Amino acid sequence: MSIMTIGIDLAKNVFAVHGVDENGKAVLVKPKVTRDQLLPLIAQIPPCLIGMEACTGAHHWARLFRQYGHTIRLMAPKFVTPYRMSGKRGKNDAADAAAICEAVTRPSMRFVPIKEEHQQNILCLHRTRQGFIEERTATYNRLRGLIAEFGIVLPQKVTLLRQGIYLHLEDLPGWTNRCVGDLLAHADQLDARIAEYDKAIATIAKEDVRSKRLMQLSGIGPTTASALLASLGIGHDFDSGRQVAAWIGLTPGQYSSGGKSRLGRITKAGDGYLRSLLVLGARAVLNSLGNKQDRFSRWARALVERRGYWKAAVAIAAKNARLAWAVLKYGEDFRMIESAV
């Protein structure tokens, strides 16, 4: 039995494995493999190509399987769906594993970079920090909705909201007053947690040479540099900076037909967290332009006048994504023209 390609449908406890030979004939079909059986099963198979969907635990399994000489490819689930023969087999784990096995061999398939353990370690900081930020936003929105029921409508800016609430606390009934106080205290705790995570991320970024190089780019600070480094690694999984920009979702979608090229809005594909950090950094660059007369500032100012503020911000974000790939890919060999930064 010569297995050339394996597709694995990942799960928490029960996995499905589908393997084919060089002729595409199924020679290993195991629709139910328990978690403790999966690694011994893969370890006893000679090195081959293994495909998996990029979902929870995929990077962990990829690192384990790679130790046994296998070539691992991760794919976005939406790229696997067209290969599932749902009309013949229906939707089940075995059909998913067969679809993954077929999709991973396609020459035009796009794969997800495998993250190392230290990369996921840093990304845990970012994901937790982002969760606290979202929880803080939800807390203030809940607070704003509660006091609106009593005729108190305040501005959206957090500082003005807090100032206004303190002025109206005496106007609120007893239990509502307590709820508002508890929500404000909870928001304060979240602020303290977010500050701790910001400090930790900044410390890690300042200790890494590659992050320091990234922070030399306009609009990229410690948080963005750390997230880019943890997500891209050294950029070897991408052939160009444009691929990185497209992977983050900062390139326009194309709707061309009949020889006419039509470009629409940005695709917003990939990692929304990275995209938001880059766009926020680009907005900071635009807001700090002032009367600067260097080459980059003149270009950015002209871009705003020609295409508008938001399109200019996205263009700068995409430019930073491409430059970040070049910095990580070439390291010290990459040199930027000072006036073009």
C-alpha positions as CSV (number, residue, x, y, z in Angstrom):
1,M,0.0,0.0,0.0
2,S,1.7,3.2,-1.2
3,I,0.0,6.2,0.1
4,M,0.8,9.5,-1.7
5,T,-1.8,11.9,-0.4
6,I,-3.8,12.1,2.8
7,G,-6.7,14.3,3.7
8,I,-7.7,14.7,7.3
9,D,-10.9,16.2,8.6
10,L,-10.0,17.7,11.9
11,A,-12.3,17.7,15.0
12,K,-12.0,17.7,18.8
13,N,-12.2,14.0,19.4
14,V,-13.1,12.0,16.3
15,F,-11.2,12.5,13.0
16,A,-11.7,11.2,9.5
17,V,-8.7,10.1,7.4
18,H,-8.7,9.5,3.6
19,G,-5.6,8.4,1.7
20,V,-5.0,7.7,-2.0
21,D,-2.1,6.2,-4.0
22,E,-0.3,7.6,-7.0
23,N,-3.3,6.7,-9.3
24,G,-5.8,8.5,-7.1
25,K,-7.3,5.2,-5.8
26,A,-8.5,5.3,-2.1
27,V,-6.3,2.9,-0.1
28,L,-6.8,4.3,3.4
29,V,-10.3,5.2,4.4
30,K,-10.9,5.6,8.2
31,P,-14.1,7.7,8.9
32,K,-13.6,7.4,12.7
33,V,-10.2,7.9,14.2
34,T,-10.0,8.9,17.9
35,R,-7.7,11.7,19.1
36,D,-5.2,9.3,20.7
37,Q,-5.1,7.1,17.6
38,L,-4.4,9.8,15.0
39,L,-0.7,10.5,15.7
40,P,0.4,6.8,15.8
41,L,-1.6,6.2,12.5
42,I,0.2,9.1,10.7
43,A,3.6,8.2,12.2
44,Q,3.6,4.7,10.7
45,I,2.9,6.0,7.2
46,P,5.9,6.8,4.9
47,P,6.4,10.5,4.2
48,C,3.6,11.8,2.0
49,L,1.5,14.9,1.3
50,I,-1.1,15.7,4.0
51,G,-3.8,18.2,3.6
52,M,-6.0,19.7,6.4
53,E,-8.4,22.6,6.7
54,A,-7.0,25.6,8.6
55,C,-9.2,25.4,11.7
56,T,-8.7,25.0,15.4
57,G,-5.7,22.8,16.2
58,A,-4.5,22.6,12.6
59,H,-1.2,24.3,13.2
60,H,-0.6,22.0,16.2
61,W,-1.2,18.9,14.2
62,A,0.8,20.2,11.3
63,R,3.9,20.7,13.5
64,L,3.5,17.1,14.9
65,F,3.1,15.5,11.5
66,R,6.0,17.4,10.1
67,Q,8.3,15.7,12.6
68,Y,7.7,12.4,10.8
69,G,8.8,13.8,7.4
70,H,5.4,14.5,6.0
71,T,4.7,17.6,3.8
72,I,1.8,19.5,5.4
73,R,-0.6,21.9,3.6
74,L,-3.3,23.9,5.3
75,M,-6.2,25.3,3.3
76,A,-9.1,27.7,4.0
77,P,-12.3,25.6,4.3
78,K,-14.1,27.7,1.6
79,F,-11.5,26.5,-0.9
80,V,-12.2,22.9,0.0
81,T,-16.0,23.1,-0.4
82,P,-16.1,22.9,-4.2
83,Y,-14.4,19.5,-4.1
84,R,-16.9,17.9,-1.8
85,M,-19.2,15.7,-3.9
86,S,-22.2,16.4,-1.8
87,G,-24.6,15.2,-4.4
88,K,-23.2,11.7,-4.3
89,R,-22.2,11.3,-0.7
90,G,-23.9,14.0,1.3
91,K,-22.2,16.1,4.0
92,N,-20.2,13.9,6.5
93,D,-16.7,13.7,7.9
94,A,-15.6,11.0,5.4
95,A,-16.7,13.1,2.5
96,D,-14.9,16.1,3.9
97,A,-11.7,14.1,4.3
98,A,-12.0,12.9,0.7
99,A,-12.6,16.5,-0.5
100,I,-9.5,17.7,1.4
101,C,-7.4,14.9,-0.1
102,E,-8.5,16.0,-3.6
103,A,-8.2,19.8,-3.0
104,V,-4.6,19.6,-1.6
105,T,-3.3,18.2,-4.9
106,R,-4.7,21.1,-7.1
107,P,-1.9,23.1,-8.6
108,S,-3.8,26.4,-8.2
109,M,-4.7,25.8,-4.6
110,R,-3.7,28.5,-2.1
111,F,-2.4,27.4,1.2
112,V,-2.2,28.9,4.7
113,P,1.3,29.4,6.3
114,I,1.9,27.0,9.2
115,K,2.6,28.9,12.4
116,E,5.3,27.9,14.8
117,E,4.6,27.6,18.5
118,H,6.3,30.9,19.4
119,Q,4.1,32.7,16.8
120,Q,0.9,31.3,18.3
121,N,2.3,32.2,21.7
122,I,2.5,35.9,20.7
123,L,-0.8,35.8,18.8
124,C,-2.5,34.6,22.1
125,L,-1.6,38.0,23.6
126,H,-3.1,39.8,20.6
127,R,-6.3,37.7,20.6
128,T,-6.8,38.1,24.3
129,R,-6.1,41.8,24.1
130,Q,-8.6,42.2,21.3
131,G,-11.2,40.3,23.3
132,F,-10.8,42.7,26.2
133,I,-11.2,45.6,23.8
134,E,-14.4,44.2,22.3
135,E,-15.7,43.5,25.8
136,R,-14.9,47.1,26.8
137,T,-16.8,48.4,23.8
138,A,-19.7,46.2,24.6
139,T,-19.7,47.4,28.2
140,Y,-19.9,51.0,27.1
141,N,-22.6,50.3,24.6
142,R,-24.6,48.4,27.3
143,L,-24.1,51.4,29.6
144,R,-25.2,53.9,27.0
145,G,-28.4,51.8,26.3
146,L,-29.3,51.5,30.0
147,I,-29.1,55.2,30.7
148,A,-31.0,56.0,27.5
149,E,-34.0,54.2,29.0
150,F,-34.1,57.0,31.5
151,G,-33.8,59.9,29.0
152,I,-30.1,60.4,29.3
153,V,-28.4,60.4,25.9
154,L,-24.6,61.2,25.9
155,P,-21.9,61.5,23.2
156,Q,-20.2,58.4,21.9
157,K,-16.7,59.5,22.9
158,V,-15.8,57.5,26.0
159,T,-14.3,60.5,28.0
160,L,-17.5,62.6,27.4
161,L,-19.7,59.6,28.2
162,R,-18.0,59.0,31.6
163,Q,-18.1,62.7,32.4
164,G,-21.8,62.9,31.6
165,I,-22.7,59.8,33.6
166,Y,-21.1,61.2,36.7
167,L,-23.2,64.3,36.3
168,H,-26.4,62.3,36.0
169,L,-25.8,59.6,38.6
170,E,-28.1,61.2,41.1
171,D,-30.9,61.3,38.5
172,L,-30.9,57.5,38.2
173,P,-33.0,55.1,40.4
174,G,-31.3,53.0,43.1
175,W,-30.6,49.7,41.3
176,T,-29.9,51.4,38.0
177,N,-27.3,53.6,39.8
178,R,-25.7,50.5,41.1
179,C,-25.6,48.8,37.7
180,V,-24.0,51.9,36.1
181,G,-21.4,52.0,38.8
182,D,-20.6,48.2,38.4
183,L,-20.3,48.7,34.6
184,L,-18.0,51.6,35.0
185,A,-15.8,49.6,37.4
186,H,-15.8,46.7,35.0
187,A,-14.6,49.1,32.2
188,D,-11.9,50.4,34.5
189,Q,-10.7,46.8,35.1
190,L,-10.7,46.1,31.4
191,D,-8.7,49.3,30.8
192,A,-6.0,48.1,33.3
193,R,-5.9,44.7,31.6
194,I,-5.5,46.2,28.1
195,A,-2.7,48.5,29.4
196,E,-0.9,45.4,30.8
197,Y,-1.2,43.6,27.5
198,D,-0.1,46.7,25.5
199,K,3.0,46.9,27.7
200,A,3.8,43.2,27.3
201,I,3.4,43.4,23.5
202,A,5.6,46.5,23.3
203,T,8.3,44.9,25.4
204,I,8.4,41.8,23.2
205,A,8.5,44.0,20.0
206,K,11.4,46.1,21.3
207,E,13.4,43.0,22.1
208,D,13.1,41.5,18.6
209,V,15.3,42.8,15.8
210,R,12.8,42.1,13.1
211,S,10.0,44.0,14.9
212,K,12.4,46.9,15.3
213,R,12.9,47.0,11.5
214,L,9.1,46.9,11.0
215,M,8.6,49.8,13.4
216,Q,10.8,52.0,11.1
217,L,7.9,52.1,8.7
218,S,5.4,54.9,9.0
219,G,2.2,53.8,10.6
220,I,3.6,50.6,12.1
221,G,4.0,50.6,15.9
222,P,4.9,47.9,18.4
223,T,1.4,46.2,18.3
224,T,1.2,46.1,14.5
225,A,4.9,45.0,14.2
226,S,4.4,42.2,16.7
227,A,1.2,41.0,15.0
228,L,2.8,41.1,11.5
229,L,5.8,39.1,12.7
230,A,3.7,36.5,14.5
231,S,1.4,36.1,11.4
232,L,3.9,36.3,8.6
233,G,7.0,34.8,10.2
234,I,9.8,35.6,7.7
235,G,7.5,35.8,4.8
236,H,8.8,32.8,3.0
237,D,5.3,31.5,2.2
238,F,4.5,34.5,-0.1
239,D,6.1,35.2,-3.4
240,S,5.5,38.9,-3.3
241,G,4.3,41.8,-1.2
242,R,1.1,42.0,-3.2
243,Q,0.3,38.5,-2.2
244,V,0.5,39.6,1.4
245,A,-1.7,42.6,0.8
246,A,-4.2,40.3,-0.9
247,W,-4.0,37.7,1.9
248,I,-4.9,40.4,4.4
249,G,-7.7,41.6,2.2
250,L,-6.4,45.1,1.3
251,T,-6.6,44.6,-2.5
252,P,-9.6,45.4,-4.6
253,G,-11.9,42.6,-5.8
254,Q,-12.0,42.2,-9.5
255,Y,-15.3,42.0,-11.5
256,S,-13.9,42.0,-15.1
257,S,-15.7,40.7,-18.1
258,G,-15.7,41.2,-21.9
259,G,-12.2,42.7,-21.9
260,K,-13.2,45.4,-19.5
261,S,-11.3,45.6,-16.2
262,R,-13.5,46.5,-13.2
263,L,-12.1,46.8,-9.7
264,G,-14.4,47.0,-6.8
265,R,-14.0,47.4,-3.0
266,I,-11.3,45.7,-1.1
267,T,-12.0,42.0,-0.6
268,K,-11.7,42.1,3.3
269,A,-10.4,38.5,3.1
270,G,-8.0,37.0,5.6
271,D,-7.1,38.3,9.0
272,G,-9.4,41.2,9.9
273,Y,-7.3,42.0,13.0
274,L,-4.1,42.6,10.9
275,R,-6.1,44.6,8.4
276,S,-7.6,46.9,11.1
277,L,-4.2,47.5,12.7
278,L,-2.7,48.5,9.3
279,V,-5.6,50.8,8.5
280,L,-5.5,52.4,11.9
281,G,-1.8,53.0,11.4
282,A,-2.4,54.5,8.0
283,R,-5.0,56.9,9.5
284,A,-2.5,58.0,12.0
285,V,0.0,58.7,9.2
286,L,-2.6,60.8,7.3
287,N,-3.6,62.7,10.5
288,S,0.0,63.6,11.2
289,L,0.9,64.8,7.7
290,G,0.5,68.5,8.4
291,N,2.7,70.6,6.2
292,K,5.4,68.0,5.7
293,Q,7.2,68.3,2.3
294,D,9.0,65.0,2.0
295,R,8.3,62.7,-0.9
296,F,5.9,60.3,1.0
297,S,3.9,63.2,2.6
298,R,3.4,64.9,-0.8
299,W,2.3,61.6,-2.3
300,A,-0.1,60.9,0.5
301,R,-1.6,64.4,0.5
302,A,-2.1,64.2,-3.3
303,L,-3.7,60.8,-2.9
304,V,-6.2,62.1,-0.4
305,E,-7.1,65.0,-2.7
306,R,-7.4,62.7,-5.7
307,R,-9.2,59.7,-4.2
308,G,-10.5,60.7,-0.8
309,Y,-9.4,60.0,2.8
310,W,-10.5,56.4,3.2
311,K,-9.1,55.2,-0.1
312,A,-5.9,56.9,0.7
313,A,-5.8,55.2,4.1
314,V,-6.4,51.7,2.6
315,A,-3.7,52.5,-0.1
316,I,-1.1,53.3,2.7
317,A,-2.1,50.2,4.6
318,A,-1.6,48.0,1.6
319,K,1.7,49.8,0.9
320,N,2.8,49.0,4.5
321,A,1.8,45.4,4.1
322,R,4.0,45.0,1.0
323,L,6.9,46.8,2.7
324,A,6.5,44.7,5.8
325,W,6.8,41.5,3.7
326,A,10.0,42.9,2.1
327,V,11.5,43.8,5.5
328,L,10.8,40.3,6.9
329,K,11.8,38.5,3.7
330,Y,15.1,40.2,3.0
331,G,16.1,41.4,6.5
332,E,19.2,43.5,6.5
333,D,19.6,43.2,2.7
334,F,16.4,45.3,2.3
335,R,17.1,49.0,2.2
336,M,14.4,51.7,1.7
337,I,14.9,55.1,0.2
338,E,14.6,57.5,3.1
339,S,12.2,59.9,1.4
340,A,9.9,57.0,0.4
341,V,9.2,55.7,3.8
